[in-house]
Amino acid sequence: MENFLPITLTGPVIHGKALARTFAIPTANIEPAENIDGLDFGVYASEVLVEGRTYLGVSNLGMRPTVADGDRVNLETFILDYHDDLYGKQIAVTLIQFMRPEKKFDSIDQLMEQIHKDIALRTGIS
């Protein structure tokens, strides 16, 4: 998997369940159009290009097993220090470092706690 990084996935931001938003962790969701064969499902340190500006991000590539999202692969990214509406806008998410595998948590609270840890860890990755 590391041989594939960094890799950039692009797409328009689509509506998700807005679950993370209720925990003050809004995410930008895209269905990656590019071939993701060889990439592990999990959490990645990422960089996100939005309208010509690059932001740090934490991205989850996978099936989102805790929220039982169905059978589509989704790339969902929390963009650090970004607060505007992205729905329908094209973004480019570059996965730069694998942080941990995707896993099913016993509760939404456990998932949100882990997301906060992932964000804290991401701020330490350059």
CORPEKA-V880709 format. One record per backbone hydrogen bond with DSSP energy under -1.0 kcal/mol. NH is the residue of the N-H (numbers start at 0). CO is the residue of the C=O. Records with the same first field share a line. If there is no record, write none. Layout:
BEGIN
NH: CO, CO
END
This chain:
BEGIN
3: 0
4: 1
6: 94
8: 92
10: 90
12: 88
13: 28
22: 19
23: 20
24: 19
27: 76
29: 74
32: 9
38: 35
41: 60
42: 99
43: 58
44: 96
45: 56
46: 93
47: 54
48: 91
49: 52
52: 49
54: 47
56: 45
57: 77
58: 43
59: 75
60: 41
61: 73
73: 61
74: 29
75: 59
76: 27
77: 57
79: 55
81: 78
87: 12
88: 85
90: 10
91: 48
92: 8
93: 46
94: 6
95: 44
96: 44
98: 42
99: 42
101: 40
110: 106
111: 107
112: 108
113: 109
114: 110
115: 111
116: 112
117: 113
118: 114
119: 115
120: 116
121: 117
122: 118
123: 120
124: 121
END
